Amino acid sequence: MTRIPGTAAQRSSASVTDFSRGVFRHLFSLCWRYFWPLATCICLLLMPLAKAWCDQATDTRSPKPALVTSLYDGHRAYVQPGDQILAEARKKVTVSVSDMHSLISNTLQRPYYKTRPQKLPPALYEFAARLLISMLESQPLATALEQKFSDDPAHAMKYLRSAYSLFPIERYDVMHNAALAKKLLPKRMENLAASMYLDPSRAFPSPATSESDAFIQPLIESASVTIFNQPASAIAQIQFKADGAQHWQDGHDLFYEPSRGVHTGSIVFLTAGTIYKLRVTLLLDGKIYQQKTYPFTTWPDKPPIDPNKVYYLKDIYKGGMLDLDALGIEGKPGAWARVVGDDQTPIVAGNEFEYGLHIGNRNYIYLENITILRGGRRHGIRSYRAHHIWLNGCDIAKWGRTATVMKEGRSYEFKNAAPIDYDAGLYFRESGAVVVENCHVHSPVPKANHWGYGHPKGATAFFAHANHPDPKFKGQIVLRNNVFEGSAKHRFNDVIEGRSNGRFLGGFIRDSAIYNNVLRYSNDDGIEIDGGQSNVLVYNNDISYVYSGISVAPNRLGPSYVFNNYIHNLGDETGRQWSAIKAGGLAAGPIGQVNLFGNLITVARNGISASAFNGDRTFWLNAMNNIIITKKSNTLVGYGIYDHVKYSESKFINNYIFNLKLNKAKNDASITTEFHDPNLVNMDFSEKIYQSVNSVSLPTPISLRIKNFTHTEKDGEKITFGIISAIHNHSN
C-alpha cells in the first residue's frame, strides 16, 4: 500500500494545489492546538511564501498534462487517462495495487476514454497499477518505467504497453526513453511501436552524416527546415534571403516536434529555381548560443529535359492504354524524358484496360498537354513506386468502373463485388516527388454516394499515396493551379483523397504543397491531408460544394499549415454539410500540430470542428487571423469553433467569428485572444464579408501578423484573408 506524499506534484497541477491547501491546513491545526494567538499571525505571514513555493513547483513541472472538458458527464478530465487516474488517486490518503486497479477500471469505462483505440487490456491492469503507484511516489513516467524494467524485467513489455495506453500523447517520449534504457529487445519494441502508430523515422531520409544538424527539403515555391539535436526548450529562429540579396527576411520560428525530437517548420512564398541562404539562430533563456547559415535551391518551374528523349504522343500512341513502362520511356536526374500530347491525339482506353496511361516505376518523366478522353477501368494515370513525375496542362476524364448494380445508394461493378471506391483520375501509388499543375481532372465514370447511405465511396480526382519505399522520395507532392471537379449530381468521394490516412506514413506524409487550386463537388472532403502532415502546406485554394472543406484528422507528425484558403458554399448533393475544417484523433495516436492562418470561411454550418477519429475528438490547433462567418444555428450547427475536448495546447488568436442567425459569435472553445477590433464584429460587416468573393482585407496590427505567412496589402495597413490574388509583400 502506498501512502500519498504531499509533495507528489510531478504530473498534476491539481496535486500541487491540493498540497498547498494541505500545508495551510496543517499550519492552522498546529496554531489552534498549541499557541494559536501568536502562531496564527506567523502562519498568515508565511502563507504567501508557501503558495509561491507551490506555484513555482507547478511552473517547473514537465510535461504539462492537458485538461479537457468532457461533455459526456460535465466533469473536468485529462486528455491522458493516466493523468486522470493519478489525479483521482491523489485524493486518497493511501492507495494499494487493488485500489489502483479499481481506479483504472472505472476511469477507462468513462465515455471519453472508452472509445479510444489501443485501449489498455484488462489483463494489463495490474502492471499499469504498479507503474502508476511508482509515479505516485513522485517519480516521473520515464523514471518509473526504468525502475519497473529493472525490478521486473520478465514483464517489461507489459509495463511499456501500459505506458503507451495510459499516456498516449507522451508515447514518443516513452519510446525514446525505453530505447535508452536498453532493457528490451529492439525487435519487440519496434513491433509494439508500430502497433501504436509510432516510429516516424522511416518517413524521412537519414542525414548525410551523423554530424548533420539540419535537413532542408525545397519544393518549387517553399521549403521545409528541420534542425536536429537541440533541446526541446530551445527557440529556433530562421531568416532567409535569395543569394546576392542584401536584406534578410524573417521566417516563422520553427516548432518543436516531439515525435522525432526536432525543431521543424516551413518557409513559403519563395521563387522557383533560386539559390537561397538560410540563417538559423538558436536561443536558450533568451540568449543566443548558436547561429549557422545553410544554402538551398528551390525546384525549377520546369524540369530539365533531355533533348534526345522528347516523345510526341501522335508518334507513340497506338490506341488503348499508353504504357510508358512497356515503351521504356524514362529519364534521369538533370535529363528528364518528355511526352507531348496534342488536341488531335486523345487517349481512349476504356474497360479493356486498367489505366489510361501507365507509368509503372519509371522515373523522371514530364507529361505535357496529355488529354485522356476515356481513362481505364480503374484510373486515369497510374504509377507504382515511381518518383520525379511531372504533369502539366493535362485533361483527364471518364475513368473508373461502370456500375451495373446500385444498392442503398452505392455503386457496384458486379452483384457480389465490394462497392466501387478509390478509382482515381491520378493515382501515384507509393510514389513521391510528383508535380501536377495546370490540369483539369473531371467527370469520373462512377459517382459517390452521400452520407445518407453511410460513408461516401466512389471516385476521386487525386489519390495521395506518397509512401515511396525509399525515404528520399517519400512525400514531396506539389499540386498547383489545377481544377479538380465533379458535378452537382455526379460527385467525387473526396476531391483529393489520402491512403492509410490514419498513420504517419499515410497521405502526403511530408514536405508537400497543395495551392492555387479550384476543388469542388464531392460528397465528403475537398482535401484530406490526414496522416503524417509533416510540413504539408494547403493554401490559396478555392473549395466549395463539399461536405467538409479540409480534413486534418488526424495529424500524426506535423506541423502542417492551412492558410489563405477560401472555403464557402459547403454541401453534398443533398445539401448536408459538416465543417470547413475538421480535426481530431490526437490522443488516438500522437501527435501533430495544425496551423490555420488567414483563411476566409463563409459557410452555413461550422467553421472549425472536432470530428471523431477512432473515437477521439482531441486536436491540436494554432488558429490565428482567420475569418469564420456561419449562417445557421442549432445543435452542433453554427459554431465558429467547435472544440469538443479543449486540449490545453491549442491556441485561438485574433479570429473574426460571427454567426448571422444569433447576431454574435458562437463558439465552444477556449479562446486565447479575441479579435483585436470588437467594433468590426457586427451584423452589417459580417453580412458584407459573407457576400464577398475570394478574399477580404482588414486592418491588423503589426504585432498580430505572422512572419512569412501573413500577406500585407500595398497600403501596409491591411492583411489578406482568403485568396491572395497578387503577392506584394509578406509580413516580417
N, C-alpha and C positions, 0 to 999 in steps of 0.2 A: 504494500500500500504506500502511495506517495502523498506526503503532505505538501500542499501547495505553498511555496515560499512567497512572501510578499514582494520579493524583488524579481519575480519571473515576468519580465516585461519585454522579452526579446522580440516577440512576434505580434503583439496585440496592443494597440493604443488603449483599448478598453482596460487591459490589465494594469497599465500604468496609472490610469485614473483610479481604478479600484485600490491600488497600492497607496496612492496619495490620500485617499479617503481613510484607509486603514491607519496610516501614520497619524492623521489628525484625531481619529477616534481613540487611538492608544494614548496619545499625549493627554487628551482631555480626561481619559479614565484615571491616569496617574494623578493628574491635578486634583480631581474630585476626591480621591480616596485619601490623599496624604496632606498636601499643603496647597489646597485649592486657591486661596486668595492670591498668593504671590506667584505660584507656578502658572496659573491661568494667564496672567499678564505676559509671562515669559513665552508661553505657548502661542499666544496671539502674535507675539513678535516673530516667532520662529516659523509660523505657518507660511508666509510668503516665500521664505527660503526653501522650505520643504517642497512647496509647489513648484518653485523654479527648478529645483533639482529634478523633480519628476518630469517636468516639461522637457528638460534637457535630455533625459533618457528617452523620451518619446521622439525627439527630433533626430537623435543619432541612431535609432534602431534601423536595421536594414534586413530584408526589404520591407517596404510598407505594405501591409495587407490591404486589399481593396474592398471597401464596403459597398454593398448594393442595397437597394430597396426591393424586397421581394413582394410582388403584387399578389402572390398566392395567399399569404397569411397575414400580410400587413406588418410583419416584423422586420427589423433590420437584420441583415445577414451578410456573411462574407462570400466573395466570389469563390474562394477555395474552400472546399468542405473541411480540410484540415484546420484552417484558421477558425472556422465556426466551432468545430469540436473543442479546440483549445480554449476558446472564449467561454464556452459552456463549462468546461472542466474547471476553469479558474474561479468560477463562482462557488466551488465547493471547498471545504476545508481539507479533505483528504480524498484521493482518488485511487482505487485499486484497478488492476487489469480488468476485472469483471465490470467495474463501473465504467471504465473507458470503452469496453466492448459494447455496453448498452448505449453509451452516447454515440458511438459510431453508427450503430444500427438505427437508432432513432433519427439521427441527422440525415443519413443517406436515404431515408424514406420520405424526406420532405420533397414536395413537388419540384422545388428549384434545383435540387441535386439528383432527383430520381431519374430524370430523363437523360442524364449525361452519358456519353459513350465512355468506354474503358472504365466502367464503374468498378469499384473495389469488390471482388468476390467475397461472399461471407466466409469462405474458408481462410481468408487472409485477415479477418478482423482481429484475431488475437495478436498477430505480428504488428498490425497497424497500431493496436492499443499499446504495445510495448514501446514502439517508436514514439508515439505521442507522449507517453509518460516520461520518456527521456527528455523530450522537449519542454515538458512542464518544469523540469529541473533546471531551467534557464539555459538549456542547450539549443543553439540554432539547428536548423534541419540538417545541414551538412555535418556538423559535429555528432549529432545524434545518430545519423546513418553510419558514419565511420565507426562509432562505438559498437553499433549492432553488428557491423561486418566483422569486427574483431572478436566480440564476445560470442557470437553465434554464427560462424562462417557457413555452417551447413544450410542455413536459411537466408543467406544474404540476398538472393534473388527475390525472395518473398518480401523482405523489407524494402528493396528497391521498387518492386511493383507497387507496394503500398504507398510509397512516397510519390510515385508518378500519379496515382489516382487521387490522393488527398490534396496534392499541391500542383494542379495542372499548369498553372501559369509559371511555376518555377521548375518545370521539367528539364529545361536545358541546363540550369544550374545544377540540378540533381545529377543529370547525366555526366556533366563535366567533372563534378566532384567525385562521382563513383569511379570514373576512369582514373582520376589521380590517385585514388586510394589503392588501386591495383590489387583488389581482393577478389575480383570476379573475372571469369573467363571472357575475353573480348568478344568472342562469337556469340555467347549467350546475351551479353549486354547489347550487342548490335541487333540481334533478333528482337529483343524486348523493346529497344528504342524504336525500331521500325514499326512495331505494333502500336506504339504511342505517337505515330506521325513525327518522329524525331530524325536526327542525323541529316541536317541540311547540307553538310559539306559536299555531298555528292552532286549538288546543283551548281557548283562553282569550280572553275579551273584552279588548280593549285598555283600558288605564287611561283614565279620562275626560280627563286632560290629561297632557302629558309630565312634569309636575311631580308627578303622583300617586305616592305612595310606598307605598301599601297597597291591597289588594283584600280585601274581606270578603264571603264568599258564605254567607248564612244559609240554613238549612233549617228544619224545624219545631222540632226539639229539639237542633240542633247548628249549628255554623258553621265554615267554614274561614277561615284568616287567611294572607295572603301579603304579605310585605314585600319591596319591590324595592330595588335599587341599594345594597346593603350588602356589605361584604367577606365572603368565604366564612368567614373565621376569626371573625367576629362571633358573639356569643351573643345570641339574641333571646328574652328572657323575656316572658311575657304574663300579665296578670291581667285579670279581668273581674268585673262586678257588674251587677245589674239597676238601671235608673235609679231613683234615690232610695234605694237600699240603702246601708248605712253601710260595710260591710266588703268589701274586695276578695277574690276567690278566685283562687288560683294555678292557672294552666293549665300544661300540659306545654310545655317550651321548644320553639320551632319548630325544624324540621330544615332544614339547608341542602340544597336540591335542585339538583344540578349541571346538569341539563339546561337550565333557564331561568336559573340563577344567582340564585335567590331563596331566602328563608327562608320556610317554609310549614308549616302543621300545622292541627290541628282542636281545637275546643272541643266538649265533649259534655255531655249531661245538662242542657240548657237548658230553659226553659219557653216554650211556644208563644206567639206573639203578644206578645212582651215586648221593650221597648226596653232595650238593654244598652249599657254603656260598656266599651271595650277599652283597656287600657293596655299599650303595648309599650315595653320597656326594652332598649336595645342596649348591649352591653358589648364592649370590646376589652382584652385583657390584664387582665381583672378590673375595669376601670374603666368606669363609665357615661359614654357620650358622647352619648346621645340618648334622650329619653323623650317619647312622644306618646300622646294619647288619641283614640280614634275611636268614634263611635256606630254601632250597627247594630240592626236589629229582626228577630227571628225570624219565620218564616212563621206565620200563624194556624192553629188547629186545623181550621178550616173556611174555605173561600174565601168572599169577599163575593159575594152573589147579587143579580142584577138582578131585582126582583120582577115585572117585565114580561116576563121570559124564563124562566118556570118552565113546563116541559112535562111532562105526565103520559103515561106510556107507553100507557095504555089509550086515550088520545085520538089518539096519533100513529102507533101501530104497526098496520100492516095485514097482517101476516104476512110470512114470509120474512126477508130481511135488513133490519135497521133502518139506514137510510142517513142519518146526520145531515148528511153533506156535501150530499146532494141536497136535504134539507129546509132547508139554510141555517142550521142551528142553531149559533150560537157567541156568545160574549160578548166582553168587552173588559176591560182592566185595571180592577180595582175593581168590576166588574159582570159576573160570570160568568153563563152560561146554566146552568140546572139541569134535568136529566131524571130523573124519579122513576118507579121501577117499583113493581110490587105483585105479590103472590103469585098473583093471578088472570090476570096478563098476562105469561107467559114468552115469550121469543124462541125460535122454532123455525125455523132456516134450512135446513140440510141441504146435500147435494151440489150442488144447483142454484145455490147462492150461494157465493162465495169466503169470506165472513165472516159471523158472526152479527150483528155491529154494526160499521158502518163510520164512522169519524170523518173520514177524509181528512186535509186540512190545516187543519181548523177548530180554533180555539184557545179557551181559557178556557171549558172545559166541565166541569161537575160531574155525574157519573153516580152515582145513589144507588139501592140496592136493586134493581138490574137482575138478572134471572135469565135465563140462556141455557141452555135445556134441550138444544138441539142447535145447536152452532156451525156455521160454514160448512165448505166443503170444505178450507180451509187453516187458518183461525184463528177464535178466538172473537171477539176485539175487535182491530181493526187501525186504526192511524193512519199517516200518511205526512207527515213534515216538519211535524208539529204541535208545539205547546208549550202548557203550562199545561192539563193534563188531570188530572182527579181522580176516582178511583173509590172508592166507599165502600159496603161491605155487599153486594157483588155475588157471585153464584154462577154459575160458568162451567163447562160440561161438554160432552162429546161433540163436540169439534171435530176437524178433521183428515181426511186422506184414508183411504179404506177400502182395505185390502189385498186384492187379488184373486190375487196370486201371492206365495208365500213361497220364497225361495232362500237356502240357507245361513243360516237363522235371521233373515234380513232381510225386511222388508215392502216390497212393490212395488204401486203402484196398477195398473200395466199391465205386460205381459210385458217390453217393451223400455225401460221407464222407469228413471230413477235410483231408488235406494232412498228411501223416504219419510223425510224429515228436516226439521227446523226448523218443523214445524207447531206453532203456539203458541196457548195459551189467551189470552195477552196479547202482542201484537206491536206495539209503538210504534216503527215504523221511522223511523230518523233523526229521532227526536223526543226532546225534553227537557223538564225541569220537569214531571215526572209524579209523582203520588202514587197509590199503590194501598194501601188499608187495609181491614182487616176483611173481606177477600174469601176465598171458598173456590173454588179452581181445582183441578179433579179430573177423572178419568175421560175421558181423551182417546180418540179412536177408534183411532188406530194405536198399537202397542206397540213399544218399542225392543228391539233385540237386545242380548245381553250380550257381554262381551269375548271369549268363546269363538269368536265369529264375526267378530272384528275390532272396530274402534272402534264403540261403540254409535251407532246412528242411529234417530231416532224423534221423538216429540213432546216438547214442553217446556211448562212452566206459564207461564214469563215469559221472553221473548227480549229481552235487553238490547242495544239498538242506539241509543245516545243521541247519535249524531253528527249533530245538527241542523246545517244549513248555516250558521246564524248562531251565532257563538261565544257570544253572550249566553245562548243556550238549550241549549248542549251540556250533557250530564250532568244533575245535579240530579234524580236519581231517588230517591224515597222509597218503600220497600216496608216496611210495618209492620203487625203484628197480623194477619197472614194465615195461612191454612192452604193450602199447595200440596202435593198428594199424589197419587201414583199408587196402585197396589195391589201386593200381593206377587207376583202373576202377570202384571200388566199395568203396566209401568213406563215412566217418562219416560226419555229420553236423559239430560239434566241437568234437575234441577228448575228451576233458574234458569240460563239459558244466555247466552253472550255472542257477539256477532257481531264478526268481524275482531279476535278477542281476542289476536292476536299483535302488534297495533300500538297506538301511543299513542292513536289515535282509535277504539279498539275497546272493546266492552263498555260499562261505565258511564262511562268516560272520567274524569270528575271530580265532586267535590262531591256524593256520593250516600250514602244511608244505608239499610241493609237490617237491620231489627231487630225483635225480638219476634215472629218467625215460626216456624211449625212446617213443616219441609220434610222429606219422606220419600218413599221408593220411587222410586229411579232406578237405572239400570244404569251410570251414570258418576258425575258430580259432583252434590253437593247444591247448591252455589253455584259459579259461575265469575265471578270478578271480574277475570280476566286482561285485560290491556290497559293503559290509562292509569293507573288506580288512584290518581289524584291526589286525596287526601283522600276516599277511598272508605272508608266505615265499615261493618263487618259485626259486629253484636253482639246478644247476648241471644237468639240463635236456637237452637232445638232441632232437631238434624239427625240422622237415622237412616235405616237401610236403604238406603244408597247405597254405591257402590264407593269413592268418596273424598268426604270431607266438604266441604272448601272448597278450591278451586283458586286459587292466586295466581301461576300460572306462565303467562306471565311478567309482571313488573311493569315497565312501560316508563317511568313517571314517578315515582309515589309522592309522599309517603308514603301508605300505606294502613294501616288499623287493623282488626285482627280480635281482638275481645276479648269475654270473658264469654259465649262460646258453649258449649253442651253438645252434644258430638259423641259418639255412642255407637251400639252395635249396628250397626256397618258391615256391608255385604254386599249384592251384587247378587242377582238372582233365583236364582243358583246357590250363593250364599254366599261367593263370592270377594270379596276386598276388597284395597285398597291402603293408604290412609293417611287419617288425619283431616284433615291439611292437606298439600297438595303444592305444591312450589315449584320453580322452575328457570328457565333461559333468560336469566339476567342478562347473560352475555357474548355471547349471540346478538343482542342489541340493547338497549343500555343504557337506563336504569339506575335502578331504583327500590327503595326500602326498604319492607319489610313489618314492621309492629309486631304482635306477638302478646302480649296481656296477659290474664291471668286466665281463660283457657279451661279447661274441665273436659273431658278426653278419656279415655274408658274404652272401649278397642277391643281386638280380638283381635290385630290385626296391627301397624300402625305408627302413631305419633303424628304427627310432622313428618318429611316425607320429600322427598328430591330426586327430581324427575321430569324426564326429558329433554324439552326444548322445542327443536326444530330441532337436536337432538343435543347440547344443552348443559344440564348439571345444576347450574350455578352459581346460587346465590341469595344474597340479602342480607336477613337476618332480624335483628330485635331482639326476642328472645323472653324474656319476664320474667314470673315469677309464674304459670306455668301448671302444671296437674296433668295428667300423662300416665301412665296405667296401661295396660300392654299384657299380653295373656294368654298368647300363644303365643311360641315361639322356634324359628327355623330360619334358613336362608339368606334374607336380606332380609325377615325376619319378626321382629317383637317389639321393634323399635327404638323408644325414646322419641324420639330424634332421629337421623335418618339423613342426614348431610350428606356427600354423595359428594365434594364438591370442597373444602370448608372455606375459603371465602372469608374473608379475614382481618378484614373489617369486620363480619361477623356477630357477634352477642353473644347468649349464652345464660346468663341470670342468674336464680338462685333458682327454678329449676323443679323441682317434685317429680316424679321419674321412677322408675318401678318396673316390672319385668317379673315377673309372677306365676309363670311357669314356672321362671325362673332364680333366683328369690328375691333379686334385686338389680337395680340399674339396668342397662339395655342401651342403649348409645349408640355411634354412630360420628360423633363431633363433637368440636370443641374447646370444651369447657365453660368459660365465662368465670368464673362463680361458682357453686359448688354450693349446694344447698338449705340454708337457714340453720340448720335443726334436724335433724341427722342421726338423732337418736333417734326421730323420727317416720317415718323411711324404713325400714319393715319390712313383713313379710308380713301380719301381723294388721291393721295400719292400712290397708295398700293394698287388702286384700280388702274392708274396710268402705267405702272410697271407691268401689271398683269396683261395689259393690251399691247405691250411693247413687243418688238421683234428682234431676236438675236442678242441684244446687249443693252445695258443701261450704264450710265456714268454717274457717279455720285462723289461729292467732295469727301475726302477721307484724310485724317491727319497722317503726317509722315510716320508717326510712331506706330501706326496700325498697318503700315504697308509691309509686305512680306518680301524680303530680299530676293531678287532674281525672278520671283513669281508674279508679283503684283504688276499689272500693266497700267502705267500712268499716262493720261491723255496729254496732248500737246500743251494744254494750259498749265500743267504742273499741279493742278488742284484736285482734279478728279481721277478716279481709277475706274477701270472697266470691270463690270460684272457680266459674265456671259462671253459670247464670241468676240474674239479680238480680230477685227477686220483688217487693220493695218498696224504693224508693230512700230511704235515710235520710240518708246523708252520703257525700260523695266526697272522698277524701283530698287535702289540700293539702300 
